[in-house]
């Protein structure tokens, strides 16, 4: 990405971005569980995944132990699956939708494969196709689109224009989902709910390359926040 300088207010650290993404995700999950009907909450929630995808790529680029990074994602993905099932389906078992940490893990594996494409071009292409297919057929959160978003942030990390085009294609053209009516300049439009994910880009572009306050403790807290908040929301729904 372009040299990070002259950022407003010094920009946003990795931990600041993580806190924002966690807040956006919490709003989205609250809308889906205990505060239904407030559509703005899920619109704001669309900003969470792109930030997590971007940070995954940053984590890959700066990780001193990639194997441990993948193991951590797998461990917390497994720990989060039951709370995720409880939150989205009201029960402990729901095989038709897997939590987002599996999407991020597959995205990380795709990035690793593509990063070694010069040494092993055919192997890299095969692994790319395999992990994208696993995400889609395995019904992970955001599916193949989520994995490709991670890859896009890796391939286009030096270009904001290409990042915007990638996000537009994935979130507006491909992953349409629910459409929202919009009246603009006297004309009736329909905007995909997922298109609000593009609003994450200005926040991502404010990233200043610093870890930020809290250091590694804050990073680990983010992993625990994911299963714990879903467990709490899932239990609240059952008693309401």
VEXDOVEX-347714 format. One record per residue (C-alpha): residue in three letters; chain; x, y, z. Coordinates in steps of 0.2 Angstrom, whole numbers, plus 5000, padded with zeros to 4 digits. Example, Ala and Ser with C-alpha at 12.3 -4.5 7.8 and 13.67 -1.06 7.14 Angstrom:
BEGIN
SITE	r	c	X	Y	Z
SITE	ala	A	5062	4978	5039
SITE	ser	A	5068	4995	5036
REM end
This chain:
BEGIN
SITE	r	c	X	Y	Z
SITE	unk	A	5000	5000	5000
SITE	unk	A	5005	5018	4998
SITE	unk	A	5017	5025	5011
SITE	unk	A	5008	5028	5027
SITE	unk	A	5011	5047	5031
SITE	unk	A	5000	5062	5035
SITE	unk	A	4986	5051	5041
SITE	unk	A	4973	5060	5051
SITE	unk	A	4975	5059	5069
SITE	unk	A	4990	5048	5067
SITE	unk	A	4980	5034	5059
SITE	unk	A	4973	5018	5066
SITE	unk	A	4984	5005	5074
SITE	unk	A	4981	4986	5072
SITE	unk	A	4972	4985	5089
SITE	unk	A	4961	5000	5085
SITE	unk	A	4955	4992	5069
SITE	unk	A	4952	4976	5079
SITE	unk	A	4942	4985	5092
SITE	unk	A	4932	4993	5078
SITE	unk	A	4929	4977	5069
SITE	unk	A	4924	4968	5085
SITE	unk	A	4911	4982	5089
SITE	unk	A	4904	4981	5071
SITE	unk	A	4903	4962	5073
SITE	unk	A	4894	4963	5089
SITE	unk	A	4881	4975	5082
SITE	unk	A	4878	4963	5068
SITE	unk	A	4876	4948	5079
SITE	unk	A	4865	4958	5091
SITE	unk	A	4853	4963	5077
SITE	unk	A	4852	4944	5072
SITE	unk	A	4848	4939	5090
SITE	unk	A	4842	4951	5104
SITE	unk	A	4839	4967	5095
SITE	unk	A	4829	4962	5079
SITE	unk	A	4822	4975	5067
SITE	unk	A	4836	4988	5068
SITE	unk	A	4842	4986	5051
SITE	unk	A	4856	4999	5053
SITE	unk	A	4865	4987	5065
SITE	unk	A	4868	4974	5052
SITE	unk	A	4873	4988	5039
SITE	unk	A	4886	4993	5050
SITE	unk	A	4891	4975	5054
SITE	unk	A	4895	4973	5035
SITE	unk	A	4911	4982	5039
SITE	unk	A	4918	4969	5051
SITE	unk	A	4924	4955	5039
SITE	unk	A	4934	4966	5027
SITE	unk	A	4944	4973	5042
SITE	unk	A	4947	4955	5049
SITE	unk	A	4952	4949	5031
SITE	unk	A	4964	4964	5029
SITE	unk	A	4972	4961	5047
SITE	unk	A	4974	4942	5042
SITE	unk	A	4985	4947	5028
SITE	unk	A	4995	4959	5039
SITE	unk	A	4997	4945	5051
SITE	unk	A	5003	4933	5038
SITE	unk	A	5016	4946	5032
SITE	unk	A	5023	4949	5049
SITE	unk	A	5020	4932	5057
SITE	unk	A	5036	4923	5064
SITE	unk	A	5027	4906	5065
SITE	unk	A	5014	4903	5052
SITE	unk	A	5011	4886	5058
SITE	unk	A	5006	4892	5075
SITE	unk	A	4995	4906	5067
SITE	unk	A	4985	4892	5058
SITE	unk	A	4984	4881	5073
SITE	unk	A	4977	4896	5083
SITE	unk	A	4964	4900	5070
SITE	unk	A	4959	4881	5069
SITE	unk	A	4958	4880	5088
SITE	unk	A	4947	4895	5090
SITE	unk	A	4937	4890	5075
SITE	unk	A	4933	4873	5084
SITE	unk	A	4930	4882	5101
SITE	unk	A	4918	4894	5092
SITE	unk	A	4908	4882	5082
SITE	unk	A	4895	4877	5096
SITE	unk	A	4892	4895	5102
SITE	unk	A	4890	4900	5083
SITE	unk	A	4877	4886	5081
SITE	unk	A	4868	4891	5097
SITE	unk	A	4868	4909	5091
SITE	unk	A	4862	4907	5073
SITE	unk	A	4851	4891	5075
SITE	unk	A	4846	4890	5093
SITE	unk	A	4855	4873	5095
SITE	unk	A	4872	4866	5098
SITE	unk	A	4872	4856	5082
SITE	unk	A	4870	4865	5065
SITE	unk	A	4880	4858	5050
SITE	unk	A	4874	4870	5037
SITE	unk	A	4884	4885	5042
SITE	unk	A	4902	4886	5049
SITE	unk	A	4909	4901	5058
SITE	unk	A	4920	4914	5051
SITE	unk	A	4937	4908	5058
SITE	unk	A	4936	4893	5046
SITE	unk	A	4934	4906	5032
SITE	unk	A	4949	4915	5038
SITE	unk	A	4959	4900	5040
SITE	unk	A	4956	4894	5023
SITE	unk	A	4960	4912	5017
SITE	unk	A	4977	4911	5026
SITE	unk	A	4980	4894	5017
SITE	unk	A	4976	4902	5000
SITE	unk	A	4987	4917	5003
SITE	unk	A	5001	4905	5008
SITE	unk	A	4999	4895	4992
SITE	unk	A	4998	4910	4981
SITE	unk	A	5013	4917	4989
SITE	unk	A	5023	4902	4984
SITE	unk	A	5016	4902	4966
SITE	unk	A	5033	4905	4958
SITE	unk	A	5041	4890	4966
SITE	unk	A	5026	4878	4964
SITE	unk	A	5014	4886	4951
SITE	unk	A	5004	4871	4948
SITE	unk	A	5003	4866	4966
SITE	unk	A	4998	4884	4971
SITE	unk	A	4984	4884	4958
SITE	unk	A	4978	4867	4964
SITE	unk	A	4978	4873	4982
SITE	unk	A	4969	4889	4978
SITE	unk	A	4955	4880	4969
SITE	unk	A	4954	4867	4983
SITE	unk	A	4953	4879	4998
SITE	unk	A	4940	4890	4989
SITE	unk	A	4930	4875	4985
SITE	unk	A	4931	4869	5003
SITE	unk	A	4925	4886	5009
SITE	unk	A	4910	4886	4997
SITE	unk	A	4905	4868	4999
SITE	unk	A	4908	4868	5018
SITE	unk	A	4897	4883	5020
SITE	unk	A	4909	4893	5030
SITE	unk	A	4903	4911	5034
SITE	unk	A	4905	4921	5018
SITE	unk	A	4911	4906	5009
SITE	unk	A	4922	4907	4993
SITE	unk	A	4919	4926	4993
SITE	unk	A	4927	4928	5010
SITE	unk	A	4942	4918	5005
SITE	unk	A	4944	4928	4989
SITE	unk	A	4943	4944	4999
SITE	unk	A	4957	4939	5009
SITE	unk	A	4967	4934	4994
SITE	unk	A	4962	4951	4986
SITE	unk	A	4969	4961	5001
SITE	unk	A	4985	4951	4999
SITE	unk	A	4987	4953	4980
SITE	unk	A	4982	4971	4979
SITE	unk	A	4990	4977	4996
SITE	unk	A	5000	4991	4986
SITE	unk	A	4985	4998	4977
SITE	unk	A	4969	5006	4985
SITE	unk	A	4961	5007	4968
SITE	unk	A	4962	4988	4965
SITE	unk	A	4957	4985	4983
SITE	unk	A	4941	4996	4979
SITE	unk	A	4938	4986	4963
SITE	unk	A	4940	4970	4971
SITE	unk	A	4928	4974	4985
SITE	unk	A	4915	4981	4973
SITE	unk	A	4916	4965	4963
SITE	unk	A	4914	4954	4977
SITE	unk	A	4902	4963	4988
SITE	unk	A	4891	4972	4976
SITE	unk	A	4892	4961	4960
SITE	unk	A	4894	4944	4967
SITE	unk	A	4888	4943	4985
SITE	unk	A	4872	4952	4983
SITE	unk	A	4860	4943	4995
SITE	unk	A	4847	4955	5003
SITE	unk	A	4843	4971	4993
SITE	unk	A	4839	4987	5001
SITE	unk	A	4828	5000	4993
SITE	unk	A	4835	5017	4991
SITE	unk	A	4828	5033	4984
SITE	unk	A	4842	5045	4977
SITE	unk	A	4839	5060	4965
SITE	unk	A	4821	5055	4963
SITE	unk	A	4825	5038	4957
SITE	unk	A	4822	5021	4965
SITE	unk	A	4838	5010	4967
SITE	unk	A	4841	4994	4975
SITE	unk	A	4857	4992	4985
SITE	unk	A	4864	4975	4991
SITE	unk	A	4866	4975	5010
SITE	unk	A	4883	4967	5008
SITE	unk	A	4888	4983	4998
SITE	unk	A	4890	4992	5015
SITE	unk	A	4906	4982	5017
SITE	unk	A	4915	4994	5005
SITE	unk	A	4914	5007	5019
SITE	unk	A	4927	4997	5028
SITE	unk	A	4940	5003	5016
SITE	unk	A	4943	5021	5022
SITE	unk	A	4946	5013	5039
SITE	unk	A	4958	5001	5032
SITE	unk	A	4967	5014	5023
SITE	unk	A	4970	5023	5039
SITE	unk	A	4980	5009	5046
SITE	unk	A	4997	5016	5052
SITE	unk	A	5006	5000	5053
SITE	unk	A	5008	5000	5071
SITE	unk	A	5002	4987	5084
SITE	unk	A	4994	4999	5096
SITE	unk	A	4990	4999	5114
SITE	unk	A	4987	4982	5122
SITE	unk	A	5000	4973	5111
SITE	unk	A	4999	4954	5111
SITE	unk	A	4986	4954	5125
SITE	unk	A	4974	4964	5115
SITE	unk	A	4977	4952	5100
SITE	unk	A	4973	4937	5110
SITE	unk	A	4958	4945	5118
SITE	unk	A	4950	4946	5101
SITE	unk	A	4951	4928	5099
SITE	unk	A	4942	4924	5115
SITE	unk	A	4929	4938	5112
SITE	unk	A	4922	4929	5096
SITE	unk	A	4916	4913	5105
SITE	unk	A	4911	4921	5121
SITE	unk	A	4900	4935	5114
SITE	unk	A	4891	4922	5103
SITE	unk	A	4889	4911	5118
SITE	unk	A	4881	4925	5128
SITE	unk	A	4870	4930	5114
SITE	unk	A	4864	4913	5111
SITE	unk	A	4860	4910	5129
SITE	unk	A	4851	4926	5130
SITE	unk	A	4840	4922	5115
SITE	unk	A	4835	4905	5123
SITE	unk	A	4829	4914	5139
SITE	unk	A	4820	4928	5131
REM end
